Amino acid sequence: MSDDNIKSRRAALKQGLAVLTATGMLGIAAKAGAQSAKAAPASVAYQTKPNGSSQCSNCVQFVAPNACKIVSGTISPSGWCELWSPKSA
């Protein structure tokens, strides 16, 4: 094989590797974006009153004083939604 052929192959391999790396990084960025998206309150039947003893303040997803890790907007500590999950004791 000539030096020109070796250089051409190396250039092609480097270019291919760059494309694969860029594609992988785009995929990671897309997943990160999807994971950071929060649900709209209406889509999870959010209400500002508790459901029995179940309420946002005793949910594992609640972030005091008035936010949620997975539902967007201002969240009432005494609210409730379908994604409610109890804090572990």
Protein Blocks (a to p, Z undefined) as FASTA:
>chain_A
ZZklmmmmmmmmmmmmmmmmmmmmmmmmmmmmmmmpccdfklnopafbdehjbcfklcfk
bccfbbcfkbgcjddfkbccfkbccddZZ
